[in-house]
Amino acid sequence: MRGRALAAAALVLAGCTVGPNYRRPDVSTPPEFRGRQPGAPVSATSVGDIVWWEIFRDETLLSLIGTALSENYDVRIAAARILDARARVTIARSFQFPDVSGSASAPYVRVPGDRAPTQFEETFSPLGTLDLAWELDLWGRLRRSTEAARADLLAVAEARRFVITTLISDVATAYFQLRELDLELEISRRTLASRQDSVRLVTLRYEGGVAALIDVRQAEVLLYTAAQTIPDVERRIEQTENLISVLLGRSPDAIARGRALPDTLALVPPTVPPGVPSGLLERRPDIRQAESELAAATARIGVAKADYFPRVFLTGAVGAGGVAINGSWFGPSGFLAFAPQVTLPIFNAGRVKAGVGSAEARAQEALVRYQETIQQAFREVSDALVEHRKRREFRAEQEQLVESLRDAARLANIRYQGGVTSYLEVLDTERQLFDAELLLAQAQRDELLAVVRLYRAVGGGWMTEDRAGQSKSSS
């Protein structure tokens, strides 16, 4: 009966854990994101739930992203940090269990020559022991430490997911910027070829006495304006290729191309559903990372508070050995030692209290950072929503402007060739058309980049390998 009572008491003490248990803080979330398409219904469906290979409909881009996910240095560093955090969990948990070690010794001593009466000429004393050291975790200090280490592991895993979402966004952004530069180069070369023809035509008219020299110079201005953009665009193309190569974990090299920018843009739906704000807490890796860091900081309050209470250690040893003296063997013999030990904090000049205060302050800091991360996430989604909507509207208006300027340039050339107007009108419309075509290419790029930013803002892009494999096999 007494043995059962002692066992029950031991279980009660073992289950005592000081310090607060973690609970997710209450967070005020808006009913919907600001910046949504007016009149669009609120739906739990989010673009962030779509896997990245279904968002970007360009096989070349998908291949680049796949290479980046396996070869990028930041992803590999993040994976190594997970291995480190996992090992730290094992280290922290190991202190909850007895530490058993073995030792063996076999000293041999020989004293030649004259000896004292109490000395022996030759001794040999082998000994082997098993040593035990165990701290009883009566107040949960070690369990709270393990809890904090596990939360740190979750935070590191979420940090890796955040690296993945950032990498996917960076590769897609750089790729669309590259395709836009390709389009700018195409526009510049096409314009250059057209203006070379115009210079030849105006020169012939000047030589025939129909046009003035100022018309030739104005035509050359248009020609050199288009020509000067080509080297600069080619420079930016090569630099963007170098950026993508580094994201892929490669040395700078040429990058393959896929769909043209307008073709990719045509596949983007007019509205992109962001989901509901509450779903962002589960989907965004940076929010989940901040919450795991808050859980770890909360657990460390318990580690600090446990220093107020006594610490109980059990140490012991068991061994066997013998001794040989001048060729005569004595043994074998064994021994057993057991030594409980209790340490109780009495005076430490406020060190324990300061440790608890420090742990609580760090937990408060982690809480504020968690709340700040959530607010920043709401802002990023709202910014991305309004950006996508307004970029789309701007691109549509820019397309109308380009169409009008193309017709105006055609009419200006007809009027000039008919002698109705000077070449100044052609110069003005051609300059406006060239600038508008370049701006349209940039508007198409910016609309695609707005989709990329929205996808990242709602937490899209990361998946576990198991879920990703299931999604690919079912598609």
Secondary structure, DSSP 8 states (H G I E B T S, - for coil): -HHHHHHHHHHHHHT---S-----------SS-TT--TT----S-BGGGS-HHHH---HHHHHHHHHHHHH-HHHHHHHHHHHHHHHHHHHHHHTTS-EEEEEEE--EEE--SS--TT--SEEE--EEEEEEEEEE-SSSHHHHHHHHHHHHHHHHHHHHHHHHHHHHHHHHHHHHHHHHHHHHHHHHHHHHHHHHHHHHHHHHHHHTTSS-HHHHHHHHHHHHHHHHHHHHHHHHHHHHHHHHHHHTTS-S------S-HHHHHHTS-S---B--GGGHHHH-HHHHHHHHHHHHHHHHHHHHHGGGS-EEEEEEEEEEEEEEETTEEEEEEEEEEEEEEEE-----TTHHHHHHHHHHHHHHHHHHHHHHHHHHHHHHHHHHHHHHHHHHHHHHHHHHHHHHHHHHHHHHHHHHHTTSS-HHHHHHHHHHHHHHHHHHHHHHHHHHHHHHHHHHHTT-S---HHHHHHHHHH-
